[in-house]
């Protein structure tokens, strides 16, 4: 377990390496948050990271959303998902789908991308396949602005769980 004193004493590059994977392929978040040290506790660190995203502007926010892979998408089948994404999709049972379920996920991914221009993001660790499929149906009714906000909130959930794993190990 790493303590606040330890993560606060990390150099900029060490901090980016340590915290950077909490946000999918977006180490810039850790780099910006590093300047906000010291962090008194986990909540303070998490909040600084999330606030960095909230203040980043829509272009960077959309890039962060775009960094996330499709659920049951090409990257999953090619074996190119990050270690974190692989585990998260497996925890939701997405690695044990029937051929018909795979087709349904791919259809939903395409409909979502066509409507919003970015991948469907949901915290898979907090959901199972049925809830994720229901999420597609419900969220496809949203506006693009609502979905950007919802995707970012889901990313914050993902990042918090990943950050907890990093600190615990």
C-alpha positions as CSV (number, residue, x, y, z in Angstrom):
1,X,0.0,0.0,0.0
2,X,1.4,3.4,-1.0
3,X,0.8,6.3,1.4
4,X,0.0,10.0,0.6
5,X,3.5,10.8,1.7
6,X,5.0,8.3,-0.8
7,X,2.9,9.5,-3.8
8,X,3.5,13.1,-2.9
9,X,7.3,12.5,-2.9
10,X,7.3,10.9,-6.4
11,X,9.1,12.9,-9.1
12,X,7.0,14.2,-12.0
13,X,7.9,11.3,-14.2
14,X,7.4,8.7,-11.4
15,X,4.0,10.2,-10.6
16,X,2.9,10.1,-14.3
17,X,4.1,6.4,-14.5
18,X,2.3,5.6,-11.2
19,X,-1.0,7.4,-11.7
20,X,-1.1,7.8,-15.5
21,X,-2.8,4.4,-16.1
22,X,-5.8,5.4,-14.1
23,X,-7.1,7.3,-17.2
24,X,-7.0,5.2,-20.4
25,X,-4.1,6.3,-22.5
26,X,-4.1,9.8,-21.1
27,X,-1.0,10.4,-19.0
28,X,-1.5,14.2,-19.5
29,X,-4.1,14.1,-16.6
30,X,-1.5,12.9,-14.1
31,X,1.1,15.3,-15.5
32,X,-1.2,18.3,-14.8
33,X,-2.5,17.0,-11.5
34,X,1.1,16.5,-10.3
35,X,1.4,20.3,-10.0
36,X,-1.4,20.4,-7.5
37,X,0.5,18.4,-4.9
38,X,0.5,17.7,-2.0
39,X,-2.5,15.5,-1.8
40,X,-3.7,15.0,1.8
41,X,-5.5,11.7,1.1
42,X,-7.0,9.5,-1.6
43,X,-10.1,11.7,-2.1
44,X,-7.9,14.7,-2.6
45,X,-5.8,12.9,-5.2
46,X,-8.9,11.6,-7.0
47,X,-10.6,15.0,-6.9
48,X,-7.5,16.7,-8.3
49,X,-7.3,14.2,-11.2
50,X,-11.0,14.6,-12.0
51,X,-10.9,18.3,-11.7
52,X,-8.0,18.3,-14.2
53,X,-10.4,16.6,-16.7
54,X,-13.3,18.9,-15.9
55,X,-11.2,22.0,-16.6
56,X,-9.4,20.6,-19.6
57,X,-11.9,21.8,-22.2
58,X,-14.1,19.8,-24.6
59,X,-11.3,19.0,-27.1
60,X,-9.2,17.2,-24.4
61,X,-12.3,15.7,-22.8
62,X,-13.3,14.2,-26.2
63,X,-9.8,12.9,-26.7
64,X,-10.0,11.1,-23.3
65,X,-13.4,9.6,-24.2
66,X,-12.0,8.5,-27.6
67,X,-9.1,6.8,-25.9
68,X,-11.5,4.2,-24.5
69,X,-12.0,1.0,-26.4
70,X,-15.3,-0.3,-27.6
71,X,-16.8,-2.9,-25.3
72,X,-16.4,-6.3,-27.1
73,X,-14.7,-4.4,-29.9
74,X,-11.8,-5.0,-32.3
75,X,-9.2,-4.3,-29.6
76,X,-10.6,-7.0,-27.4
77,X,-10.5,-9.6,-30.2
78,X,-7.0,-8.5,-31.3
79,X,-5.7,-8.7,-27.8
80,X,-4.6,-5.1,-27.8
81,X,-6.7,-3.8,-24.9
82,X,-4.8,-2.4,-21.9
83,X,-4.3,-4.8,-19.0
84,X,-6.8,-2.7,-17.1
85,X,-9.5,-2.7,-19.8
86,X,-9.1,-6.5,-20.3
87,X,-9.7,-7.1,-16.6
88,X,-12.6,-4.7,-16.5
89,X,-14.4,-6.2,-19.5
90,X,-13.8,-9.7,-18.1
91,X,-15.3,-8.7,-14.7
92,X,-18.5,-7.8,-16.5
93,X,-18.6,-11.1,-18.2
94,X,-17.9,-9.6,-21.6
95,X,-15.2,-12.2,-22.4
96,X,-17.8,-15.0,-22.2
97,X,-20.4,-13.9,-24.7
98,X,-22.3,-16.0,-27.1
99,X,-21.9,-15.2,-30.8
100,X,-25.3,-13.6,-30.8
101,X,-24.4,-11.4,-27.9
102,X,-21.1,-10.4,-29.6
103,X,-23.1,-9.3,-32.6
104,X,-25.5,-7.3,-30.4
105,X,-22.7,-5.5,-28.6
106,X,-21.1,-4.7,-31.9
107,X,-24.4,-3.4,-33.3
108,X,-24.9,-1.2,-30.2
109,X,-21.3,0.1,-30.4
110,X,-21.9,1.1,-34.0
111,X,-25.2,2.8,-33.3
112,X,-23.7,4.7,-30.4
113,X,-20.6,5.8,-32.4
114,X,-22.8,6.8,-35.3
115,X,-24.9,9.0,-33.1
116,X,-22.3,10.6,-30.8
117,X,-19.0,10.2,-32.6
118,X,-17.2,8.5,-29.7
119,X,-17.2,5.1,-28.0
120,X,-19.8,4.1,-25.4
121,X,-18.0,4.3,-22.0
122,X,-19.4,2.6,-18.9
123,X,-17.7,1.4,-15.8
124,X,-17.7,-2.3,-16.6
125,X,-16.5,-3.3,-13.2
126,X,-19.7,-1.9,-11.7
127,X,-22.0,-3.6,-14.3
128,X,-22.7,-6.9,-15.9
129,X,-23.6,-7.5,-19.6
130,X,-27.3,-7.1,-19.1
131,X,-26.9,-3.7,-17.4
132,X,-24.4,-2.6,-20.0
133,X,-26.9,-3.5,-22.8
134,X,-29.6,-1.6,-21.0
135,X,-27.3,1.3,-20.7
136,X,-26.8,1.4,-24.5
137,X,-30.6,1.5,-25.0
138,X,-31.1,4.2,-22.4
139,X,-28.2,6.4,-23.3
140,X,-28.8,6.3,-27.0
141,X,-31.8,8.6,-26.2
142,X,-29.5,11.3,-24.8
143,X,-28.2,14.4,-26.5
144,X,-24.5,14.5,-27.4
145,X,-23.9,17.0,-24.5
146,X,-25.6,14.7,-22.0
147,X,-23.5,11.8,-23.3
148,X,-20.2,13.7,-23.0
149,X,-21.1,14.4,-19.4
150,X,-22.2,10.8,-18.7
151,X,-19.1,9.3,-20.4
152,X,-16.8,11.5,-18.3
153,X,-18.7,10.5,-15.1
154,X,-18.2,6.9,-16.0
155,X,-14.5,7.5,-16.7
156,X,-14.2,9.0,-13.3
157,X,-15.7,5.8,-11.8
158,X,-13.2,3.7,-13.8
159,X,-10.3,5.9,-12.8
160,X,-11.2,5.8,-9.1
161,X,-11.3,2.0,-9.2
162,X,-8.0,1.8,-11.1
163,X,-6.4,4.4,-8.7
164,X,-7.5,2.3,-5.7
165,X,-5.9,-0.8,-7.3
166,X,-2.6,1.2,-7.9
167,X,-2.5,2.4,-4.3
168,X,-3.3,-1.0,-2.8
169,X,-0.6,-2.8,-4.8
